[in-house]
Amino acid sequence: MTSNVGTRVVSQNLLVSAAQAENTESVDSNSIRDLASLINLAVLNDDLFVLGRATDYHIYGPTSDIISFLVSEKILRTESMDEAQIAATTISAKRHLAAFLGDRLDNYFSDLLRNALSPNDVEYALVDTPDGGEEVRIGGEWLKTVPAGTDLVAALREEREFSRSTTFVLRTFLYLGYAGTLGIAFVPDAARANLINDVVKRQNAFVTERLLTELQRKFETIPEPQPYDARALVSPFAAVAFQRCGGDRSRLVREVERLREEFRPVRGTLRELQKDIEHDDRKRAIAAENKWFKILDEAARIFGRHPGLISLKEGTAFSGNVADVVDDYTSAKAWVKALAELPLTLVQRVLRRRKLAEIHTLSSELPGPTAVREAVHKLFGNVDEEAFT
């Protein structure tokens, strides 16, 4: 199945949680993580799908300028499924659920999954409080311990105290099934991340996820992590957005719009690379993947221990009052020296020619560990510092 390049599946809970970080006075660490994830998604993807009523979000939850922007620009949308898609999603979801339950499945699980697609039947309407780890624990235990052969839909209606938690867990696997049916990566909210950790790791086949993983790894570990390091809580894109806000949360939506516009060329590059990697022609697909590894290596260097180093593998000619820099400059030292001697306008022109030139810009604006922590505290108040590690 060919993936819907540039599209991601997200959960209602990620939206509710991110909106809480945007609006409420008391913010927990999962909400900040989900807001950072939503910023990543908005910057590097063309559009987002959600199972549920994303367009009605503002009726049920707190007002979110970011989500209103995503909905109004048709970046975030819900598409209804027909019977064939529901059947395919349910079958795919059952496979994921079987792995979670240790292959303990019976025919009633199909009914339960289909029921979870109609959240009103199990009191799963949108609310303004995100579900968390406790819901995952309670719902997971109920699914693993309910006796075999039980009419699960009827049992949940009788044991309503487990209804929402169990449906929350079930919808995790429906998201995975839906994403698999469409050939799209699912980006879970923070509460669900550990539940499907292995599945999410396998999604690194998508170039966007590989880029995010590499940038996040370098962002968190270089320089060495410090006690209560806020870099573990946010992402490079979110760190820049938070820093730009200067402590004013009302500016978040403007900074998300601004980053999305700045990274429009990157979205195009990632989209085309993913298409080429999935191409029917094997030679073309291999060539595209090799190109992608070079680009990923360059992004890693920019975020690594020597952010000024730019390796020149392709000929890049300069014009002006300095000697042309051509293919011969394969030495990092010579290349950096040549860049340092050029006027700023020429350096900017060189960087714009790189495949991911915007990553250079992001790296140069990225705040250091102390500044990230200060930006988080200015925006969200006294966040539990244990969450930073």
Sequence and secondary structure as in RCSB ss.txt:
>XXXX:A:sequence
MTSNVGTRVVSQNLLVSAAQAENTESVDSNSIRDLASLINLAVLNDDLFVLGRATDYHIYGPTSDIISFLVSEKI
LRTESMDEAQIAATTISAKRHLAAFLGDRLDNYFSDLLRNALSPNDVEYALVDTPDGGEEVRIGGEWLKTVPAGT
DLVAALREEREFSRSTTFVLRTFLYLGYAGTLGIAFVPDAARANLINDVVKRQNAFVTERLLTELQRKFETIPEP
QPYDARALVSPFAAVAFQRCGGDRSRLVREVERLREEFRPVRGTLRELQKDIEHDDRKRAIAAENKWFKILDEAA
RIFGRHPGLISLKEGTAFSGNVADVVDDYTSAKAWVKALAELPLTLVQRVLRRRKLAEIHTLSSELPGPTAVREA
VHKLFGNVDEEAFT
>XXXX:A:secstr
    TTEEEE HHHHHHHHHHHH SS  HHHHHHHHHHHHHHHH SEEEESS GGGHHHHS   HHHHHHHHTTS
EE     HHHHHHHHHHHHHHHHHHHTS   THHHHHHHHHTSGGGGT    SS   HHHHHHHHHHHHHS TT 
 HHHHHHH GGGHHHHHHHHHHHHHHHHHHHHT EEE  TTTTTTTHHHHHHGGGSHHHHHHHHHHHHHHHSS  
 TT GGGTS HHHHHHHHHHTT GGGHHHHHHHHHHHTHHHHHHHHHHHHHHT SSHHHHHHHHHHHHHHHHHHH
HHHSS TT     S     SSS    TT   HHHHHHHHHTS HHHHHHHHHHSTTHHHHHHHHH   HHHHHHH
HHHHH S  GGGG 
